[in-house]
Every structure is written in structure tokens, then in C-alpha cells.
Amino acid sequence: MIAPSARTMPEQAAATDVVRLEKPGGIDRLVLGAGETPKPGLGEVTVRVRAATLNFHDYLVVNGTRPADDGRVPLSDGAGEVVEVGPGVTDLKPGDAVVSLFFPDWVDGEGTPENLWIVPGDRADGFAAKYVTRPAAYFTRQPAGYSHAESCTLPCAGVTAWRGLFIEGRVKAGDTVLLQGSGGVSVFALQFAKAAGATVIVTSSSDEKLQTLKAMGADHLINYRTDPDWERPVMEITNGRGVDLILDVGGPGTLPHSILAARMGGRIVVIGVLDGYEGVIPTALILRRQLRLQGLVVGSRRHQLDMIKAIEATGIRPMVDDKRFSLATLPDAFRYLERGGHFGKICVEI
């Protein structure tokens, strides 16, 4: 539990519950207190946040791996309803269900240093708060029929899986895709890939999680603890051909295996660094197999809108972990993420 901190609020500002990272460098530095919710100005909306989710990115900010200002409000992904709109806002109205954007300044086209600079919970305050006032353009609508808890899983994990599969990975029906683990991106990617008609191979260190992934549609299962050289069973499954696309979440620890598991001319999209930032990569194999290696970080507003259309067309629902948290128990949520026992996305109900 977080002990509340004492804060004096100006009379003209509406008070709101908010969690701040008083100083980056550890989960124990998260403090629950009061914050200000200014009235929306030109082009802005005030949103009653109902749910937020935890990403590995948020964990890196909290533990000090990624630099952040003292007093930063964490959590990049949030969902809720609009309660007030400022002058000039025409596409949103009070009562609309909205979800945030991971890169709120990246509207369309290619990512640039300028439009990838702001990330909520990183270089700007995030969604560990009851109310937020932000530019209306920093939100999109939620998928029809989604709860706030389901919607808040989309901006980072959902968009990353969508872009990795269909924009950079160019997956089509009949392709074979390999996914690693049971985190939010991999679970979304499993659902999207199956909806597109792909064959999916999944790896995990947990037989229990593998069975859950099988129930969700995975075609082939590999436990990488019992098969540490998991490219070998991949080659057996594909009759020596290799897979068309791999979404690599580990980075240096998994990339050498991914290179060996890909088909000639196959694609590897690197979307995570769970195993660290640097390592030895067999570059000669990349040349010999004529592989296409692509790194990516989430996506644009356009990617999110296109993904939401696909979700509504297919009826895909996100996997949200059964264990729920509140603002007061946010440190426990990060410890739960740290232990790695969750399946799908971890939700904070606000």
C-alpha cells in the first residue's frame, strides 16, 4: 500500500487522486497524494480515468533505467470517459469513451525524433490519476463494446503487435509466425495472427501458460526451458523451411535463436529488450539467410485507429490478468509485473 502524502491544493484547482514517482529509482518511491486537474483550455479535454495498464516501459521508468523528472506521474496507457471539453473541440463530447495514445504527437507517416519524443508517464505525466486534462488529439475512441480495462491495454501492447504483424511483418493468410512468451504484445499478436489466417508457433518457459495459449488458438507449443535451442523444434515443425515472421521480444538473448528459426528471406521484427540492450549477433547468418531485420517501438495514431477497426470487425478481446490493482496498490502491481507470473495485461482500476 502507498502512504498518502500531504499536499495543499489551490482553491481554483480541482483535486484528484494521483500517484507520483517522487524520485526515480525504485517501486518504493511511488507516492499517492493529491493533484490538480485544470479546466480544459483550447483544444483540450478533461478525462475521468477509469483504468490504466502496466507496460515494461513503465517499469523501466519507475526503477530508474529510463530517466524521468522527479514527481512524474507514471503509466503510459489509460482509458476513461470525457467529462469536459475545451473551446475548439468538435470530435469529442462529454460521455465519450476514449483511450490514450503511446506517442500522442505521432499522427501518421514515419516516426521522427520530434513526434516520438513525448510518451505519457515518461517525458510527460501519465495516467496514474483519477482525472487528467490533455489535448483532445492525445486520445482516440475506444472499440465499441470494450470496457475501460480492456481498452487501456491497447496503446502500447496492441499497437505494437498490430504494427509488428501487418505493417512491418506483412503477415498474410498461410504464413507461419513465431511468438515469444505470454506477455501483452505476444498475446495480442497471437489473436491478430490467427484472425488473419496464419499458423502460429509460441514459446514459453511455462507449460501451464503454453496450454492457455493453445486454448487461444496457438498451433504449436515450445517450452524453451526444456528446449533451449528452440530453433530446432521450429525447423522440425516447418519441415526444415523456417518461419515467415518472428516477433522477437527478448533482444540479445533470443535474437540469435530467431535468426536460426527464420526461413530464407524471412522477417524478424524486434519489439523488446527483455534480455538486455547489447549482445553478440550472428551477422553472417543474417546475410546468408537474406533476412529482413526490423526494429520498432509501438506506432502512430493511424495505426491505433486501423487496429481498432480490425478489432471491431473480428470481435477480438484482450487478455487481462485476473488480478486487479488500484492507485493505492500500484507498487504491488509493479512487483507483480516484476515477478512475471501474470498472463496478459495487468490492469489498475481507478
Buried (B, 14 or more C-beta within 10 A) or exposed (E): EBEEEEEEBEEEEBBBBBBBBBBBEEBEBBBBBBBBBBEBEEBBBBBBBBBBBBBBBBBBBBBBEBEBEEEBBBBBBBBBBBBBBBEEBEEBEEEBBBBBBBBBBBEEEEBEEEBBEBBBBBBBBBBBBBBBBBBBBBBBBBBEEBBBBBBBBBBBBBBBBBBBBBBBBEBEEEBBBBBBBBBBBBBBBBBBBBBBEBBBBBBBEBEEBBEBBEEBEBBBBBBBEEEEEBBBBBBEBBEEBBBBBBBBBBBBBBBBBBBBBBBEEBBBBBBBBBBEEEBEBEEEEBEEBEBBBBEBBBBBBBBBBBBBEBBEEEEBBBBBBEEBBBBBBBBBBBEBBEEEEBBBBBBBEB
